[in-house]
Amino acid sequence: FQTALKTYKEELGSDAIIKSHLGALYDKLLEQNLLRIIEPFSRVEIAHTASLVSLPTQQVEGKLSQMILDKTLNGILDQGAGLLIVYDETPVDETYEDALASVKKMNAVVDSLFQKAAKLS
């Protein structure tokens, strides 16, 4: 990707729309590569991750921070130790949604019973 950008810098960089789309594409590709690298680990050194993608540590740390804030990545950055600590995905508890659906259905039943009782009076 970077090679193509360097080779065709004048053609690709002159158009603002193409430049914007290439920036978004680069961010998406970097995000996917970082997720692929850190997937099997629960703790990863940021410097090691940066060396695997051949980018400066500060840039990788910034991208990981952005991914955590965007909730693309569930973890924290331990900047003192230079680590990324990845948490397991927490299962979603669907009890609240199920209870809410039950209450809505009960509301519909009570409304229909109220309407039938009103017709009888």
Backbone bond lengths (Angstrom), bond angles and torsions (degrees), N, CA, C in turn:
res aa  C-N    CA-C-N  psi(-1)  N-CA   C-N-CA  omega(-1)  CA-C   N-CA-C  phi
1 F - - - 1.449 - - 1.532 110.59 -
2 Q 1.337 115.33 -48.97 1.465 119.69 179.82 1.520 111.34 -64.92
3 T 1.327 116.61 -36.12 1.468 120.80 178.90 1.523 110.57 -63.05
4 A 1.326 115.86 -43.94 1.466 119.95 178.79 1.528 110.76 -64.02
5 L 1.330 116.38 -39.17 1.466 119.18 178.20 1.522 111.85 -64.39
6 K 1.335 116.99 -38.77 1.462 120.24 179.21 1.517 111.17 -70.85
7 T 1.335 116.47 -39.86 1.456 121.25 -178.26 1.526 111.08 -65.18
8 Y 1.326 116.59 -44.28 1.459 121.48 -175.52 1.535 111.01 -111.55
9 K 1.324 116.27 40.04 1.466 121.37 -175.30 1.521 112.00 -59.66
10 E 1.306 117.27 -44.74 1.458 120.75 -177.28 1.526 111.55 -65.74
11 E 1.336 117.35 -44.16 1.464 120.97 -178.34 1.528 111.83 -69.18
12 L 1.346 116.99 -42.34 1.457 120.58 -175.56 1.527 112.88 -82.39
13 G 1.301 117.26 -31.34 1.455 120.91 -176.27 1.511 114.71 -83.69
14 S 1.340 117.44 -15.06 1.461 119.62 -176.31 1.525 112.73 -77.22
15 D 1.307 118.70 -27.66 1.461 122.18 -178.96 1.532 109.16 -95.27
16 A 1.329 116.56 123.88 1.470 121.38 -176.29 1.528 112.03 -65.43
17 I 1.317 117.41 -36.68 1.466 121.05 -178.71 1.520 110.28 -68.23
18 I 1.309 116.14 -46.18 1.473 120.17 178.92 1.520 110.06 -63.90
19 K 1.318 116.64 -40.89 1.457 120.74 178.93 1.528 111.02 -61.30
20 S 1.325 116.62 -41.37 1.459 121.70 178.41 1.533 111.11 -64.05
21 H 1.329 116.55 -45.16 1.462 120.60 179.90 1.529 111.43 -66.50
22 L 1.319 116.75 -37.07 1.463 119.67 177.86 1.529 111.06 -66.80
23 G 1.329 116.75 -36.29 1.464 120.21 176.35 1.517 111.63 -63.60
24 A 1.332 115.84 -43.17 1.471 120.25 178.14 1.526 110.55 -65.70
25 L 1.325 116.71 -40.15 1.463 121.05 178.51 1.526 110.97 -64.28
26 Y 1.332 116.27 -41.80 1.463 120.66 178.68 1.528 110.53 -61.96
27 D 1.333 116.79 -44.12 1.464 120.39 178.29 1.527 111.24 -61.42
28 K 1.314 116.89 -42.84 1.472 121.30 -179.41 1.527 110.76 -65.20
29 L 1.338 116.87 -43.05 1.466 120.28 178.95 1.525 111.18 -64.86
30 L 1.330 116.89 -41.61 1.461 120.79 178.15 1.524 110.53 -63.07
31 E 1.318 116.40 -42.16 1.461 121.41 178.60 1.525 110.81 -60.71
32 Q 1.320 117.16 -46.38 1.466 121.46 -179.93 1.525 111.04 -64.04
33 N 1.335 117.13 -41.40 1.463 120.10 178.89 1.525 111.34 -64.46
34 L 1.323 117.20 -42.80 1.461 120.39 179.43 1.529 110.97 -64.48
35 L 1.320 116.77 -42.34 1.465 119.59 178.16 1.521 111.43 -62.75
36 R 1.314 116.41 -39.12 1.466 120.89 179.23 1.534 111.24 -65.87
37 I 1.321 116.27 -37.90 1.469 120.85 -178.72 1.525 111.31 -70.60
38 I 1.337 117.00 -43.86 1.465 119.37 -174.05 1.523 113.63 -88.62
39 E 1.325 118.05 -5.79 1.467 122.03 -175.44 1.535 114.10 -53.16
40 P 1.338 120.23 -46.85 1.471 118.20 -175.19 1.533 114.75 -79.60
41 F 1.317 118.45 -0.70 1.458 120.61 -173.16 1.524 111.90 -112.29
42 S 1.335 114.90 156.19 1.458 119.93 171.41 1.526 110.33 -103.46
43 R 1.347 116.98 -22.31 1.469 122.63 175.83 1.520 107.62 -138.16
44 V 1.327 116.13 128.71 1.461 121.00 -177.92 1.522 109.02 -134.66
45 E 1.323 116.57 136.81 1.462 120.00 173.97 1.522 108.73 -74.11
46 I 1.312 115.35 132.01 1.464 120.39 -178.29 1.526 110.28 -65.44
47 A 1.323 116.94 -38.56 1.468 120.71 -179.96 1.526 110.92 -63.40
48 H 1.334 116.71 -38.96 1.466 120.20 178.82 1.534 110.39 -66.77
49 T 1.312 115.89 -42.17 1.467 120.16 177.83 1.525 110.38 -61.92
50 A 1.333 116.41 -41.78 1.469 121.01 179.10 1.526 110.85 -63.64
51 S 1.329 116.63 -38.66 1.465 118.99 179.81 1.530 111.34 -68.72
52 L 1.334 117.14 -32.30 1.467 120.07 178.96 1.527 112.65 -68.86
53 V 1.330 116.73 -32.03 1.470 119.67 178.98 1.520 112.05 -99.14
54 S 1.332 116.86 3.33 1.475 123.21 177.34 1.523 112.74 56.65
55 L 1.317 115.55 47.98 1.455 121.73 177.73 1.527 109.21 -131.43
56 P 1.333 117.51 159.75 1.469 119.96 177.04 1.531 111.33 -63.38
57 T 1.322 115.20 147.23 1.461 120.97 -177.88 1.523 111.51 -59.49
58 Q 1.335 117.35 -39.28 1.469 121.03 -179.09 1.528 111.35 -62.51
59 Q 1.327 116.59 -39.56 1.467 120.42 -179.64 1.524 110.43 -67.01
60 V 1.340 116.59 -43.59 1.463 120.61 179.78 1.531 110.00 -65.98
61 E 1.326 116.24 -41.49 1.463 120.08 178.89 1.529 110.53 -62.37
62 G 1.312 117.24 -41.19 1.462 121.30 177.40 1.520 112.10 -63.28
63 K 1.325 116.08 -42.38 1.469 119.83 179.97 1.526 110.51 -67.27
64 L 1.341 117.52 -41.44 1.463 120.40 177.66 1.527 110.66 -62.70
65 S 1.322 116.34 -40.04 1.459 120.92 177.71 1.527 110.57 -62.17
66 Q 1.312 116.43 -43.27 1.464 121.24 178.19 1.529 110.51 -63.26
67 M 1.325 117.16 -41.07 1.461 120.99 179.54 1.530 111.15 -64.37
68 I 1.331 117.14 -37.19 1.465 120.56 178.09 1.526 109.89 -67.21
69 L 1.330 116.72 -43.65 1.461 120.21 179.62 1.527 112.34 -66.25
70 D 1.334 116.49 -33.24 1.468 121.42 178.50 1.523 112.17 -80.83
71 K 1.338 116.82 -2.42 1.461 124.38 -177.92 1.528 112.81 62.77
72 T 1.328 116.08 26.09 1.455 121.61 171.78 1.518 109.48 -78.65
73 L 1.316 115.26 -27.88 1.459 122.93 -177.52 1.518 108.21 -128.35
74 N 1.326 116.86 130.61 1.461 121.64 -179.54 1.523 108.15 -99.12
75 G 1.333 116.70 97.55 1.451 120.42 -179.10 1.513 111.11 -177.65
76 I 1.353 114.91 -172.09 1.457 120.90 177.78 1.523 109.09 -136.13
77 L 1.328 115.81 157.51 1.456 121.94 174.53 1.522 108.57 -101.45
78 D 1.327 116.45 123.24 1.459 121.54 173.27 1.522 105.59 -98.98
79 Q 1.327 115.92 91.45 1.458 120.14 -173.91 1.520 112.21 -69.67
80 G 1.335 117.32 -28.32 1.460 120.13 178.19 1.513 111.99 -63.15
81 A 1.341 115.91 -41.90 1.463 120.99 179.84 1.523 111.89 -93.15
82 G 1.334 117.42 -9.47 1.461 120.67 -178.72 1.518 112.59 71.26
83 L 1.345 116.25 36.12 1.460 121.41 -176.24 1.519 111.73 -119.79
84 L 1.310 113.67 152.66 1.456 121.92 166.92 1.519 105.86 -108.59
85 I 1.322 116.72 122.78 1.457 121.21 178.36 1.522 107.12 -105.74
86 V 1.338 115.84 118.54 1.455 122.13 -175.41 1.520 108.99 -101.13
87 Y 1.321 116.15 130.62 1.462 121.93 177.73 1.520 110.02 -97.46
88 D 1.335 114.99 152.04 1.459 119.77 173.99 1.519 108.80 -70.25
89 E 1.309 115.58 151.25 1.458 120.07 177.63 1.527 108.71 -68.16
90 T 1.312 116.27 131.29 1.455 120.17 178.62 1.521 109.20 -83.43
91 P 1.317 116.35 133.94 1.468 118.18 179.47 1.525 110.23 -67.56
92 V 1.307 115.61 143.55 1.456 121.47 -178.23 1.525 108.78 -81.76
93 D 1.323 116.38 127.42 1.454 121.51 177.44 1.523 108.24 -84.93
94 E 1.302 116.32 116.50 1.464 121.02 -175.73 1.523 112.64 -94.42
95 T 1.331 117.91 9.53 1.460 121.43 -178.44 1.519 111.17 -61.08
96 Y 1.325 117.25 -44.17 1.463 120.47 -178.59 1.529 110.88 -62.02
97 E 1.330 117.13 -46.05 1.461 120.60 -179.58 1.527 110.85 -63.41
98 D 1.348 116.88 -40.42 1.463 120.35 179.02 1.527 111.23 -65.46
99 A 1.335 117.04 -41.94 1.458 120.90 178.81 1.521 110.90 -64.62
100 L 1.317 116.54 -40.21 1.460 120.78 178.66 1.532 110.71 -63.70
101 A 1.318 117.19 -40.90 1.467 120.98 177.81 1.524 110.56 -64.71
102 S 1.326 117.41 -39.64 1.465 121.13 178.75 1.522 110.75 -64.18
103 V 1.340 117.29 -41.77 1.459 121.13 179.11 1.530 110.15 -64.32
104 K 1.312 117.99 -39.73 1.467 120.71 178.62 1.526 111.00 -63.61
105 K 1.338 116.00 -41.32 1.472 119.32 179.13 1.522 110.68 -67.05
106 M 1.329 116.95 -40.56 1.467 120.64 177.76 1.529 110.28 -63.39
107 N 1.315 116.61 -37.58 1.457 120.72 177.53 1.526 110.60 -61.68
108 A 1.331 116.19 -42.10 1.465 120.12 179.09 1.528 110.67 -64.21
109 V 1.335 117.71 -39.62 1.460 121.86 179.52 1.528 110.26 -66.04
110 V 1.329 117.00 -45.17 1.470 120.73 179.99 1.521 110.00 -63.86
111 D 1.317 118.43 -40.58 1.468 121.20 177.98 1.525 111.31 -61.28
112 S 1.337 116.48 -43.94 1.470 118.88 -179.66 1.529 110.77 -67.47
113 L 1.336 118.36 -37.46 1.458 120.73 176.87 1.537 111.09 -65.94
114 F 1.322 116.64 -38.57 1.458 121.05 177.72 1.535 110.46 -62.67
115 Q 1.339 115.79 -42.28 1.466 119.42 179.41 1.520 111.13 -65.18
116 K 1.327 117.78 -39.65 1.472 120.65 178.82 1.535 110.41 -67.22
117 A 1.328 117.47 -38.80 1.454 121.37 178.90 1.531 110.34 -66.61
118 A 1.322 117.05 -35.19 1.460 120.99 179.23 1.523 110.60 -68.00
119 K 1.325 117.71 -33.83 1.475 121.00 178.75 1.518 110.87 -70.42
120 L 1.327 117.18 -32.34 1.461 120.38 -179.42 1.529 112.51 -72.94
121 S 1.313 117.77 -25.76 1.460 120.81 -176.77 1.504 112.35 -80.66
